[in-house]
């Protein structure tokens, strides 16, 4: 050894100019070699047909230093190459078996402590690591929501899952940072911080220079984020453990003190390819691949420990081989671990959530604060407005937000007055980005709030559907219900409105929602149902952690009449009780025909039923009210009562709700006559041309006459 180097004491800096101690550096080295051997064990398990996941963290082991720079109570949403961070967080918390945890995930074992064999994720409830399955940064909007919620919960005086001074850390790769979800999330964080909203969020970009086979242009991350106004930028060689620790500590301290976002750029290297199935020589030259070995953070940390006389070369090799033996022994043990063995076992978190949601309807709304005369008849818009006010009163953790919902009171006035009756902490406007709105809800829900976001039009939901499909609806599934993100997403929906025309203001497709497992979809038509069902959704979200979509028919918001002008038969009194999830409502007792319908279809069907009854045809009209889960028992009961059933579906012929209704009837034994009418397979045009493709009363009546002979 050089005479200028002296053996480092445990609490001495591992080298001059760093705050990383020799003791912590040695502990992080043990974490790094553990992470490396997990990657090797993943390949071995796959070769034995015992493992199912080979995307590794090799080359990214420096992120262990990021974990060391944070507190174990700081919430973490991790990149899929953050294995060393996970191990380091567990080591800081003491007494856990993170190596076994990761291996159990690799073999999809039911003993794995977060997902229970449903996926390989980095997550532990007791480590404040929220599990993520995304590889394209779809967890970043949620991270923004988590950061937002800490100060907001304190301001509302409600319990938050995280400490008041927590820093949220969110890691991702250099390729996924280009995804619109990441770009939007970072913009949202800056937009909030610009307005003085606390945003204690540390973005960590682990930049290995390549996304599967596509190179990231050199300098792109610095060019894009280094001089971004409002975003503090920190950078380090992510393969250099002390440098990474110092940069991460500085970034974390900055965020913790200022409650503003920061960006930590770690220049890493990807070793062993993208995954076990990846053949790197197909797109990289051998010289490129071999050049990366010199940057290996495990080797560089070993060299540092030897140079500083913390370990001898022999001790480094002994530790490495001992860790190999430990990991391969554990891998052999978990290789035979039990796996999920039935559809019921796989879906148990979803079915448990739904069972609790089914039981969540408030028996009485009497405790609610009525903002108007409770006996005065109301419209759909007024019913929703009053219900929102009552929910805000009933649940102090409830917040209502979206584009134009606060000062304006919504495009259709549905949220009018809520701001003045509460506060801007509970009812507020957001920026125009549906991914950001839903991400805010995801983060708020997992943090202890009860978010009620609004998506201004149904067509806009599709801009951000993956925030529900890939993030919101999966959290209970991939955490075995240890984490929940309750929410009620209000969506102005369907066609037939005349104020705004065209596809983006008249959208009749909800297929993207209906195929998401575990989602509750409410679709009220009547004013009293709208209020009662909104109360039920709030209770289902609060009690079961359910993700609820609440589809509000725009064309019925301010409707007052049913049959004739001035009859006011579409008005109703404010309800006294909630409506259980999955329970239909029947109008009439006719014995000749059953009509199954929902939303705008209810009003059209009731009008058609009156004309049919004048011709001697007795009709009962069933408002399904819930599109997921469908009210199958009620559907069958009413269909069998007449043995002739017409499905009236305002969504599209292909992929529409009616397909699911018909399938459910036949699957559950209905053998009577049945027909279906729906809107055309078309986007909705502007003006009166819309009526050419939307379902009409004339079409309903013609089908009913044909079915009844």
C-alpha positions as CSV (number, residue, x, y, z in Angstrom):
1,X,0.0,0.0,0.0
2,X,1.1,3.6,-0.5
3,X,2.6,5.3,2.5
4,X,0.0,8.1,2.1
5,X,-2.9,5.8,2.9
6,X,-3.7,4.9,6.4
7,X,-6.2,2.3,7.7
8,X,-9.6,3.9,8.1
9,X,-11.3,3.7,11.5
10,X,-14.9,2.7,11.4
11,X,-16.2,6.3,11.8
12,X,-13.6,7.9,9.6
13,X,-14.6,9.0,6.1
14,X,-13.8,6.2,3.7
15,X,-11.7,8.7,1.8
16,X,-10.8,12.3,2.0
17,X,-13.6,14.7,1.1
18,X,-16.6,12.4,1.6
19,X,-19.0,12.1,4.5
20,X,-19.5,8.4,3.9
21,X,-17.8,6.5,6.8
22,X,-15.7,3.4,6.4
23,X,-18.2,1.5,8.5
24,X,-21.2,2.5,6.3
25,X,-19.2,2.0,3.1
26,X,-18.4,-1.6,4.2
27,X,-22.1,-2.3,5.0
28,X,-23.1,-0.9,1.6
29,X,-20.5,-3.1,0.0
30,X,-22.1,-6.1,1.6
31,X,-25.5,-4.9,0.3
32,X,-24.0,-4.5,-3.2
33,X,-22.6,-8.0,-3.4
34,X,-25.9,-9.3,-2.1
35,X,-27.7,-7.6,-4.8
36,X,-25.3,-8.8,-7.4
37,X,-25.7,-12.4,-6.3
38,X,-29.4,-12.1,-6.4
39,X,-29.1,-11.3,-10.1
40,X,-26.9,-14.3,-10.6
41,X,-29.3,-16.5,-8.6
42,X,-32.2,-15.2,-10.7
43,X,-30.5,-16.5,-13.9
44,X,-29.7,-19.8,-12.1
45,X,-33.3,-20.2,-11.0
46,X,-34.5,-19.5,-14.5
47,X,-32.2,-22.2,-15.9
48,X,-33.7,-24.6,-13.4
49,X,-37.3,-23.6,-14.5
50,X,-37.8,-22.4,-10.9
51,X,-37.6,-18.6,-11.4
52,X,-39.7,-16.2,-13.5
53,X,-37.9,-12.9,-13.4
54,X,-34.4,-11.9,-14.6
55,X,-34.4,-8.2,-14.9
56,X,-31.5,-7.3,-12.5
57,X,-29.8,-4.4,-10.8
58,X,-26.3,-5.2,-11.8
59,X,-24.4,-2.0,-12.4
60,X,-26.9,0.0,-10.3
61,X,-25.8,-1.1,-6.9
62,X,-24.7,2.4,-6.1
63,X,-28.4,3.2,-5.3
64,X,-27.7,1.5,-1.9
65,X,-26.0,4.8,-1.0
66,X,-29.2,6.7,-1.8
67,X,-31.0,4.5,0.7
68,X,-28.3,5.2,3.3
69,X,-28.6,8.9,2.7
70,X,-32.4,8.8,3.5
71,X,-34.3,7.8,6.5
72,X,-36.1,4.4,6.8
73,X,-39.3,6.4,7.2
74,X,-39.0,8.2,3.9
75,X,-41.5,6.7,1.4
76,X,-39.9,5.1,-1.6
77,X,-41.3,4.3,-5.0
78,X,-38.5,2.3,-6.7
79,X,-37.2,1.7,-10.2
80,X,-37.0,-2.0,-11.1
81,X,-33.2,-1.9,-10.9
82,X,-33.2,-0.6,-7.3
83,X,-32.4,-4.0,-5.7
84,X,-29.5,-2.6,-3.7
85,X,-31.7,0.3,-2.4
86,X,-34.2,-2.3,-1.1
87,X,-31.5,-4.3,0.6
88,X,-30.0,-1.2,2.2
89,X,-33.3,0.1,3.4
90,X,-33.9,-3.3,5.0
91,X,-30.5,-3.3,6.6
92,X,-31.1,0.1,8.1
93,X,-34.3,-1.1,9.6
94,X,-32.6,-4.2,11.1
95,X,-33.9,-7.7,11.7
96,X,-35.4,-8.5,8.2
97,X,-34.5,-11.0,5.6
98,X,-34.4,-9.0,2.3
99,X,-32.4,-11.6,0.4
100,X,-35.0,-14.2,1.0
101,X,-37.8,-11.7,0.3
102,X,-36.4,-10.9,-3.2
103,X,-35.8,-14.6,-3.9
104,X,-39.3,-15.5,-2.9
105,X,-40.5,-12.9,-5.4
106,X,-38.3,-14.4,-8.2
107,X,-40.0,-17.8,-7.7
108,X,-43.5,-16.2,-7.3
109,X,-43.9,-17.7,-3.9
110,X,-47.0,-17.1,-1.7
111,X,-44.5,-16.5,1.2
112,X,-43.2,-13.3,-0.5
113,X,-44.2,-10.6,2.0
114,X,-45.6,-7.9,-0.2
115,X,-47.2,-9.4,-3.4
116,X,-47.7,-12.9,-2.1
117,X,-46.5,-14.5,-5.4
118,X,-48.4,-12.2,-7.8
119,X,-45.4,-10.4,-9.1
120,X,-41.7,-9.7,-8.5
121,X,-41.7,-6.2,-6.9
122,X,-39.6,-4.2,-4.6
123,X,-42.0,-3.4,-1.7
124,X,-42.4,-3.8,2.0
125,X,-45.1,-2.1,4.1
126,X,-42.9,-1.9,7.1
127,X,-40.0,-0.4,5.1
128,X,-42.2,2.4,3.6
129,X,-41.5,1.0,0.1
130,X,-44.7,1.2,-2.0
131,X,-44.5,-1.6,-4.6
132,X,-44.3,-0.6,-8.3
133,X,-44.5,-2.9,-11.3
134,X,-44.0,-0.2,-13.9
135,X,-41.0,0.0,-16.2
136,X,-42.0,3.2,-17.9
137,X,-42.3,5.7,-15.1
138,X,-46.0,5.5,-14.5
139,X,-45.4,5.6,-10.8
140,X,-44.0,9.2,-11.0
141,X,-47.5,10.9,-10.9
142,X,-48.3,8.9,-7.7
143,X,-45.0,10.0,-6.2
144,X,-46.0,13.6,-6.8
145,X,-49.3,12.9,-5.0
146,X,-47.6,11.3,-2.0
147,X,-45.3,14.4,-1.7
148,X,-48.3,16.7,-2.0
149,X,-50.3,14.8,0.7
150,X,-47.9,15.2,3.7
151,X,-48.5,18.9,4.2
152,X,-52.1,18.7,3.0
153,X,-53.0,16.1,5.6
154,X,-51.4,18.1,8.3
155,X,-53.3,21.2,7.2
156,X,-56.6,19.3,7.3
157,X,-55.7,17.9,10.7
158,X,-56.0,14.2,9.6
159,X,-53.6,11.4,10.0
160,X,-51.0,10.8,7.3
161,X,-49.1,7.6,6.6
162,X,-45.7,9.5,6.5
163,X,-43.8,11.7,9.0
164,X,-44.3,15.5,8.6
165,X,-40.7,16.0,7.5
166,X,-40.5,13.0,5.2
167,X,-38.8,13.1,1.8
168,X,-40.4,11.0,-1.0
169,X,-37.9,9.3,-3.2
170,X,-38.8,8.1,-6.7
171,X,-36.3,6.3,-8.9
172,X,-36.5,5.6,-12.6
173,X,-34.3,5.1,-15.7
174,X,-32.9,7.4,-18.3
175,X,-35.1,5.8,-21.0
176,X,-38.4,6.0,-19.1
177,X,-37.7,9.7,-18.1
178,X,-38.7,10.5,-21.7
179,X,-42.1,9.0,-21.3
180,X,-44.9,11.5,-21.2
181,X,-45.9,10.2,-17.8
182,X,-42.5,11.2,-16.3
183,X,-42.4,14.5,-18.1
184,X,-45.8,15.4,-16.9
185,X,-45.1,14.3,-13.3
186,X,-41.9,16.4,-13.1
187,X,-43.8,19.4,-14.6
188,X,-46.6,18.9,-12.1
189,X,-44.2,18.9,-9.2
190,X,-42.6,22.2,-10.5
191,X,-46.0,23.7,-11.1
192,X,-47.1,23.0,-7.6
193,X,-43.9,24.2,-6.0
194,X,-44.0,27.4,-8.1
195,X,-47.3,28.2,-6.4
196,X,-45.8,27.6,-2.9
197,X,-47.3,24.1,-2.5
198,X,-44.9,21.9,-0.4
199,X,-43.4,19.3,-2.7
200,X,-40.7,17.3,-0.8
201,X,-39.9,15.0,-3.7
202,X,-36.5,13.6,-4.8
203,X,-36.5,12.4,-8.3
204,X,-33.6,9.9,-8.8
205,X,-32.7,9.2,-12.4
206,X,-30.4,6.1,-12.7
207,X,-28.9,6.7,-16.1
208,X,-27.1,3.7,-17.6
209,X,-27.3,5.2,-21.1
210,X,-29.5,2.6,-22.7
211,X,-33.2,1.6,-22.7
212,X,-33.2,-2.1,-23.7
213,X,-31.3,-1.7,-27.0
214,X,-31.8,2.1,-27.6
215,X,-29.1,4.4,-26.5
216,X,-29.8,7.6,-24.6
217,X,-27.9,10.5,-26.3
218,X,-24.9,11.5,-24.2
219,X,-25.7,14.5,-22.1
220,X,-29.4,14.4,-22.7
221,X,-30.4,14.2,-19.0
222,X,-28.2,17.1,-18.0
223,X,-29.4,19.1,-21.0
224,X,-33.0,18.6,-20.0
225,X,-33.0,18.9,-16.3
226,X,-29.7,20.5,-15.0
227,X,-30.9,24.1,-15.6
228,X,-34.6,23.6,-15.1
229,X,-36.0,26.6,-13.1
230,X,-37.5,25.4,-9.8
231,X,-35.8,22.1,-9.9
232,X,-32.6,21.7,-7.8
233,X,-30.1,19.4,-9.7
234,X,-27.6,17.1,-8.1
235,X,-25.4,14.7,-10.0
236,X,-22.8,12.0,-9.3
237,X,-21.1,9.0,-10.7
238,X,-23.5,6.3,-9.6
239,X,-20.7,3.7,-9.7
240,X,-18.7,5.6,-7.1
241,X,-20.3,4.8,-3.8
242,X,-19.0,7.8,-1.7
243,X,-19.8,10.3,-4.5
244,X,-23.3,8.9,-4.8
245,X,-23.8,9.0,-1.0
246,X,-22.6,12.6,-0.8
247,X,-24.8,13.8,-3.7
248,X,-27.8,11.9,-2.4
249,X,-27.3,13.2,1.2
250,X,-27.0,16.8,-0.2
251,X,-30.1,16.3,-2.3
252,X,-32.2,14.8,0.5
253,X,-31.2,17.5,2.9
254,X,-32.1,20.2,0.4
255,X,-35.5,18.7,-0.2
256,X,-36.1,18.0,3.5
257,X,-35.3,21.6,4.5
258,X,-37.0,23.4,1.7
259,X,-39.9,21.1,0.9
260,X,-39.3,21.6,-2.8
261,X,-38.4,19.0,-5.5
262,X,-34.9,18.0,-6.6
263,X,-33.5,15.9,-9.3
264,X,-30.6,13.5,-8.6
265,X,-28.8,12.3,-11.7
266,X,-26.7,9.1,-11.2
267,X,-24.6,8.0,-14.0
268,X,-24.6,4.2,-13.8
269,X,-23.9,1.2,-16.0
270,X,-26.0,-1.7,-17.0
271,X,-24.3,-5.1,-16.6
272,X,-25.6,-8.5,-17.7
273,X,-27.9,-6.9,-20.3
274,X,-31.5,-5.8,-19.9
275,X,-32.7,-9.2,-18.7
276,X,-31.8,-12.9,-18.9
277,X,-33.4,-13.2,-22.3
278,X,-31.6,-10.2,-23.7
279,X,-28.8,-11.0,-26.2
280,X,-26.6,-7.8,-25.9
281,X,-24.2,-8.6,-28.8
282,X,-27.1,-8.2,-31.2
283,X,-27.1,-4.4,-30.7
284,X,-23.8,-3.6,-28.9
285,X,-20.2,-4.1,-30.0
286,X,-18.0,-6.4,-27.8
287,X,-15.8,-3.4,-27.0
288,X,-18.7,-1.4,-25.7
289,X,-19.8,-4.3,-23.4
290,X,-16.4,-5.0,-22.0
291,X,-15.7,-1.3,-21.4
292,X,-18.6,-1.3,-18.9
293,X,-16.8,-3.7,-16.7
294,X,-14.3,-1.1,-15.6
295,X,-17.2,0.9,-14.1
296,X,-18.7,-2.0,-12.1
297,X,-19.7,-0.4,-8.8
298,X,-19.0,-3.7,-6.9
299,X,-15.5,-3.9,-8.2
300,X,-14.9,-0.1,-7.6
301,X,-16.1,-0.3,-4.1
302,X,-14.0,-3.4,-3.4
303,X,-10.9,-1.5,-4.8
304,X,-11.7,1.5,-2.5
305,X,-12.0,-0.7,0.6
306,X,-8.7,-2.3,-0.2
307,X,-6.9,0.9,-1.0
308,X,-8.1,2.4,2.3
309,X,-7.1,-0.8,4.2
310,X,-10.6,-1.5,5.4
311,X,-10.3,-5.0,3.8
312,X,-7.6,-7.0,2.3
313,X,-8.0,-8.6,-1.2
314,X,-8.5,-11.9,0.5
315,X,-11.2,-10.6,2.8
316,X,-13.0,-9.1,-0.2
317,X,-13.0,-12.4,-1.9
318,X,-14.1,-14.2,1.2
319,X,-17.0,-11.9,1.7
320,X,-18.0,-12.2,-2.0
321,X,-17.9,-16.0,-1.9
322,X,-19.6,-16.2,1.5
323,X,-22.5,-14.0,0.1
324,X,-22.6,-16.3,-3.0
325,X,-23.0,-19.3,-0.8
326,X,-25.6,-17.6,1.3
327,X,-27.7,-16.5,-1.6
328,X,-27.5,-19.8,-3.6
329,X,-28.4,-21.7,-0.5
330,X,-31.5,-19.5,0.0
331,X,-32.3,-19.8,-3.7
332,X,-32.3,-23.6,-3.4
333,X,-34.6,-23.4,-0.4
334,X,-37.1,-21.1,-2.0
335,X,-37.1,-23.0,-5.3
336,X,-39.6,-25.4,-3.9
337,X,-41.7,-22.7,-2.1
338,X,-45.5,-22.8,-2.5
339,X,-47.1,-20.8,-5.3
340,X,-50.6,-19.6,-5.9
341,X,-52.5,-22.6,-6.9
342,X,-56.0,-21.4,-7.9
343,X,-57.7,-18.5,-9.6
344,X,-59.4,-17.7,-6.3
345,X,-56.0,-17.5,-4.6
346,X,-54.6,-15.2,-7.2
347,X,-57.7,-12.9,-7.2
348,X,-58.1,-12.9,-3.4
349,X,-57.1,-9.2,-2.9
350,X,-59.5,-8.2,-5.6
351,X,-62.4,-10.3,-4.3
352,X,-61.9,-9.2,-0.7
353,X,-61.9,-5.6,-1.7
354,X,-65.1,-6.1,-3.7
355,X,-66.8,-7.9,-0.9
356,X,-66.0,-5.1,1.5
357,X,-67.2,-2.6,-1.2
358,X,-70.5,-4.5,-1.6
359,X,-71.1,-4.0,2.1
360,X,-70.1,-0.3,2.2
361,X,-73.4,1.5,1.4
362,X,-74.3,3.9,4.3
363,X,-77.5,2.7,5.9
364,X,-78.5,6.3,6.7
365,X,-77.4,9.7,5.3
366,X,-79.2,11.5,8.2
367,X,-76.0,12.6,9.8
368,X,-75.1,14.5,6.6
369,X,-75.2,18.3,6.6
370,X,-78.0,19.3,4.2
371,X,-77.0,22.5,2.3
372,X,-80.6,23.0,1.1
373,X,-84.1,22.0,2.1
374,X,-83.9,18.2,2.1
375,X,-87.4,17.8,0.8
376,X,-86.9,20.1,-2.2
377,X,-86.8,18.1,-5.5
378,X,-83.3,18.1,-7.1
379,X,-81.7,17.5,-10.5
380,X,-78.8,15.1,-11.0
381,X,-76.3,18.0,-10.8
382,X,-77.8,19.2,-7.6
383,X,-77.8,15.7,-6.1
384,X,-74.1,15.3,-6.8
385,X,-73.4,18.7,-5.5
386,X,-75.2,18.1,-2.2
387,X,-73.6,14.7,-1.9
388,X,-70.1,16.1,-2.4
389,X,-70.8,18.7,0.3
390,X,-72.1,16.0,2.7
391,X,-69.1,13.8,2.0
392,X,-66.7,16.6,2.7
393,X,-68.5,17.1,6.0
394,X,-68.6,13.4,6.8
395,X,-65.0,12.7,6.0
396,X,-62.5,15.3,7.0
397,X,-59.8,13.6,4.9
398,X,-61.9,14.0,1.7
399,X,-60.6,16.4,-1.0
400,X,-62.2,17.4,-4.3
401,X,-60.1,18.5,-7.2
402,X,-59.7,18.7,-11.0
403,X,-59.8,21.2,-13.8
404,X,-62.2,24.1,-13.1
405,X,-63.9,22.5,-10.1
406,X,-63.1,25.2,-7.5
407,X,-63.8,28.9,-8.4
408,X,-65.8,28.1,-11.5
409,X,-67.6,25.2,-9.9
410,X,-67.1,22.9,-12.9
411,X,-68.0,23.3,-16.5
412,X,-71.6,22.4,-15.7
413,X,-71.8,23.9,-12.2
414,X,-71.8,20.5,-10.5
415,X,-69.2,21.6,-7.9
416,X,-70.5,25.2,-7.6
417,X,-70.3,26.5,-4.0
418,X,-68.2,23.7,-2.6
419,X,-65.1,26.0,-2.3
420,X,-67.0,28.7,-0.4
421,X,-68.5,26.1,1.9
422,X,-65.2,24.5,2.7
423,X,-61.7,25.8,1.8
424,X,-59.1,25.9,-0.9
425,X,-57.3,23.1,1.0
426,X,-60.1,20.7,0.3
427,X,-61.6,21.9,-3.0
428,X,-59.0,23.1,-5.5
429,X,-58.2,23.4,-9.2
430,X,-55.4,21.5,-10.8
431,X,-53.3,21.9,-14.0
432,X,-54.7,20.5,-17.2
433,X,-53.2,17.0,-17.2
434,X,-55.4,14.0,-16.5
435,X,-52.3,11.9,-15.6
436,X,-51.4,14.4,-13.0
437,X,-54.9,14.5,-11.6
438,X,-55.2,10.8,-11.2
439,X,-51.6,10.5,-10.0
440,X,-52.4,13.1,-7.3
441,X,-55.3,10.9,-6.3
442,X,-53.2,7.8,-6.2
443,X,-50.6,9.4,-3.9
444,X,-53.2,11.1,-1.7
445,X,-55.1,7.8,-1.3
446,X,-52.1,5.8,-0.3
447,X,-51.1,8.6,2.2
448,X,-54.4,8.6,4.1
449,X,-56.6,11.1,2.3
450,X,-59.9,10.4,0.5
451,X,-59.4,11.9,-3.0
452,X,-62.4,12.7,-5.2
453,X,-60.8,13.9,-8.5
454,X,-62.8,15.0,-11.5
455,X,-62.1,14.1,-15.1
456,X,-63.8,16.8,-17.1
457,X,-64.9,14.6,-19.9
458,X,-65.0,10.8,-20.5
459,X,-62.8,11.2,-23.6
460,X,-60.1,12.8,-21.5
461,X,-59.9,9.7,-19.2
462,X,-58.3,7.8,-22.0
463,X,-55.4,10.2,-21.9
464,X,-54.5,8.7,-18.5
465,X,-56.2,5.3,-18.3
466,X,-53.0,3.6,-17.2
467,X,-53.0,5.5,-14.0
468,X,-56.0,3.5,-13.1
469,X,-55.2,0.3,-15.0
470,X,-51.5,0.0,-14.2
471,X,-51.3,1.8,-10.9
472,X,-54.5,2.4,-9.0
473,X,-56.4,-0.8,-9.5
474,X,-53.2,-3.0,-9.1
475,X,-51.9,-1.6,-5.8
476,X,-54.0,-3.8,-3.5
477,X,-53.4,-6.8,-5.8
478,X,-49.6,-6.4,-5.8
479,X,-49.4,-5.5,-2.1
480,X,-51.9,-8.1,-0.9
481,X,-54.0,-5.2,0.4
482,X,-51.2,-3.9,2.7
483,X,-51.3,-0.7,0.6
484,X,-54.5,0.9,-0.7
485,X,-55.3,3.9,-2.7
486,X,-59.0,4.7,-2.2
487,X,-60.5,7.2,-4.5
488,X,-63.8,8.2,-6.3
489,X,-63.1,9.4,-9.8
490,X,-65.9,11.6,-11.0
491,X,-66.2,11.6,-14.8
492,X,-68.6,13.7,-16.9
493,X,-69.7,11.1,-19.3
494,X,-71.7,9.8,-22.3
495,X,-73.3,11.5,-25.3
496,X,-76.5,13.4,-26.0
497,X,-75.4,16.7,-24.6
498,X,-76.0,19.7,-26.8
499,X,-73.9,22.5,-25.3
500,X,-70.6,21.1,-26.5
501,X,-70.5,18.8,-29.5
502,X,-68.0,16.4,-31.1
503,X,-66.1,13.4,-30.0
504,X,-64.2,14.9,-27.0
505,X,-67.3,16.2,-25.3
506,X,-69.6,13.3,-26.3
507,X,-67.8,10.0,-25.7
508,X,-69.8,6.8,-25.2
509,X,-67.0,4.3,-24.7
510,X,-66.1,2.8,-21.3
511,X,-64.6,-0.4,-22.5
512,X,-61.2,0.7,-21.1
513,X,-62.7,0.8,-17.6
514,X,-64.8,-2.3,-17.7
515,X,-61.9,-4.7,-18.2
516,X,-60.0,-3.5,-15.2
517,X,-60.3,-6.1,-12.4
518,X,-61.5,-4.8,-9.1
519,X,-62.8,-1.5,-10.3
520,X,-66.2,-0.3,-9.1
521,X,-68.1,1.5,-11.8
522,X,-71.1,3.5,-10.8
523,X,-73.4,4.9,-13.5
524,X,-76.4,6.8,-12.0
525,X,-79.2,8.3,-14.0
526,X,-81.7,9.6,-11.5
527,X,-81.0,12.5,-9.1
528,X,-81.6,10.5,-5.9
529,X,-79.5,7.6,-7.2
530,X,-76.7,10.0,-8.1
531,X,-76.5,11.3,-4.6
532,X,-76.9,8.0,-2.9
533,X,-74.5,6.1,-5.1
534,X,-71.8,8.9,-4.6
535,X,-72.2,8.4,-0.8
536,X,-71.8,4.6,-1.4
537,X,-68.6,5.1,-3.5
538,X,-67.1,7.3,-0.8
539,X,-67.8,4.7,1.8
540,X,-66.5,1.9,-0.4
541,X,-63.3,3.8,-1.0
542,X,-62.9,4.7,2.7
543,X,-63.7,1.3,4.1
544,X,-62.5,-1.1,1.4
545,X,-59.9,1.0,-0.2
546,X,-61.8,0.6,-3.5
547,X,-61.0,2.5,-6.7
548,X,-64.4,3.8,-7.9
549,X,-65.3,5.3,-11.2
550,X,-68.4,7.5,-11.0
551,X,-69.8,8.2,-14.5
552,X,-72.1,11.2,-14.5
553,X,-74.4,11.5,-17.6
554,X,-73.8,15.1,-18.8
555,X,-77.1,15.2,-20.8
556,X,-79.1,14.5,-17.6
557,X,-77.3,16.9,-15.3
558,X,-80.0,19.6,-15.5
559,X,-82.9,17.5,-16.9
560,X,-86.2,18.2,-15.0
561,X,-88.8,16.6,-17.2
562,X,-89.4,13.0,-18.2
563,X,-92.4,12.6,-20.5
564,X,-93.7,16.2,-21.2
565,X,-92.3,19.7,-20.8
566,X,-92.9,20.9,-17.3
567,X,-93.8,17.6,-15.8
568,X,-90.7,17.7,-13.6
569,X,-90.8,13.9,-13.3
570,X,-87.0,13.6,-13.6
571,X,-86.6,15.5,-10.3
572,X,-86.4,13.6,-7.0
573,X,-85.9,14.1,-3.3
574,X,-82.5,13.9,-1.7
575,X,-82.0,10.3,-0.6
576,X,-82.0,9.1,3.0
577,X,-79.7,6.1,2.5
578,X,-77.0,4.8,0.2
579,X,-77.4,2.4,-2.6
580,X,-75.5,-0.9,-2.2
581,X,-72.9,-1.6,-4.9
582,X,-74.3,-4.0,-7.5
583,X,-78.0,-3.4,-6.8
584,X,-80.3,-2.5,-9.7
585,X,-83.5,-0.5,-9.6
586,X,-86.7,-1.5,-11.4
587,X,-89.5,0.7,-12.7
588,X,-92.8,-0.9,-13.4
589,X,-94.2,-4.4,-13.1
590,X,-95.1,-5.2,-16.7
591,X,-95.1,-8.9,-17.7
592,X,-94.5,-8.7,-21.4
593,X,-91.0,-7.2,-21.7
594,X,-88.0,-6.4,-19.5
595,X,-85.6,-3.6,-20.6
596,X,-82.1,-3.6,-19.0
597,X,-80.4,-0.3,-19.3
598,X,-78.5,2.5,-17.6
599,X,-77.7,6.3,-17.7
600,X,-79.3,8.1,-20.7
601,X,-80.8,4.7,-21.7
602,X,-83.1,4.8,-18.6
603,X,-84.8,8.0,-19.6
604,X,-85.2,6.9,-23.2
605,X,-86.5,3.5,-22.1
606,X,-89.0,4.9,-19.7
607,X,-90.4,7.1,-22.4
608,X,-90.6,4.1,-24.8
609,X,-92.2,2.0,-22.1
610,X,-95.0,4.5,-21.7
611,X,-95.8,4.4,-25.4
612,X,-95.7,0.6,-25.4
613,X,-98.0,0.4,-22.4
614,X,-100.5,2.6,-24.3
615,X,-100.6,-0.1,-26.9
616,X,-101.1,-2.8,-24.3
617,X,-97.5,-4.0,-23.8
618,X,-96.5,-4.2,-20.2
619,X,-92.9,-3.3,-19.6
620,X,-90.6,-3.2,-16.6
621,X,-87.5,-1.1,-17.0
622,X,-84.4,-2.0,-15.0
623,X,-81.8,0.6,-14.3
624,X,-78.6,-1.4,-13.7
625,X,-76.9,1.6,-11.9
626,X,-73.7,-0.4,-11.4
627,X,-71.7,-1.5,-14.5
628,X,-69.0,-3.2,-12.4
629,X,-69.9,-5.4,-10.7
630,X,-73.1,-5.9,-12.8
631,X,-76.2,-6.5,-10.7
632,X,-76.5,-10.0,-12.1
633,X,-79.1,-11.3,-9.5
634,X,-81.4,-8.4,-10.2
635,X,-81.0,-8.7,-14.0
636,X,-81.9,-12.4,-13.9
637,X,-84.8,-11.9,-11.7
638,X,-86.4,-9.2,-13.8
639,X,-85.5,-10.9,-17.1
640,X,-87.1,-14.2,-16.0
641,X,-90.2,-12.3,-14.9
642,X,-91.1,-11.6,-18.5
643,X,-88.9,-14.1,-20.4
644,X,-88.4,-11.4,-23.1
645,X,-85.5,-9.0,-22.5
646,X,-84.2,-6.0,-24.5
647,X,-80.8,-4.7,-23.6
648,X,-80.6,-0.9,-24.2
649,X,-77.0,0.2,-24.4
650,X,-76.0,3.7,-25.3
651,X,-72.3,2.7,-25.6
652,X,-71.0,1.2,-28.8
653,X,-72.2,-2.0,-30.5
654,X,-68.7,-3.5,-30.3
655,X,-67.0,-3.5,-26.9
656,X,-70.1,-1.9,-25.3
657,X,-71.7,-2.6,-22.0
658,X,-74.4,-4.6,-23.6
659,X,-72.0,-7.4,-24.6
660,X,-71.2,-8.0,-20.9
661,X,-74.9,-7.8,-19.9
662,X,-75.8,-10.4,-22.6
663,X,-73.0,-12.7,-21.6
664,X,-73.9,-12.5,-18.0
665,X,-77.5,-13.4,-18.7
666,X,-76.7,-16.4,-20.8
667,X,-73.9,-17.6,-18.5
668,X,-76.3,-17.6,-15.5
669,X,-79.0,-19.6,-17.1
670,X,-81.4,-17.1,-18.8
671,X,-83.1,-18.9,-21.6
672,X,-85.7,-16.4,-22.7
673,X,-85.9,-14.3,-25.8
674,X,-83.3,-11.5,-25.9
675,X,-82.2,-8.7,-28.2
676,X,-79.7,-5.8,-27.9
677,X,-79.6,-2.3,-29.3
678,X,-76.6,0.0,-29.0
679,X,-75.0,3.1,-30.5
680,X,-73.1,2.6,-33.8
681,X,-69.4,1.7,-33.9
682,X,-68.4,5.3,-34.6
683,X,-66.9,8.3,-33.0
684,X,-69.5,11.0,-32.3
685,X,-69.5,13.9,-34.8
686,X,-70.5,17.5,-34.3
687,X,-74.0,18.8,-34.3
688,X,-77.2,16.9,-35.2
689,X,-75.1,14.4,-37.1
690,X,-74.4,12.9,-33.7
691,X,-78.0,11.6,-33.6
692,X,-77.3,9.4,-36.6
693,X,-74.8,7.2,-34.6
694,X,-76.2,7.5,-31.1
695,X,-78.9,5.1,-29.9
696,X,-82.4,6.6,-30.3
697,X,-85.8,6.1,-28.8
698,X,-87.1,5.1,-32.2
699,X,-84.5,2.3,-32.4
700,X,-85.4,1.1,-28.9
701,X,-89.1,1.1,-29.6
702,X,-88.7,-0.8,-32.9
703,X,-86.7,-3.5,-31.2
704,X,-89.2,-3.8,-28.4
705,X,-92.1,-4.2,-30.8
706,X,-90.2,-6.8,-32.7
707,X,-89.3,-8.7,-29.6
708,X,-92.8,-8.7,-28.2
709,X,-94.4,-9.7,-31.5
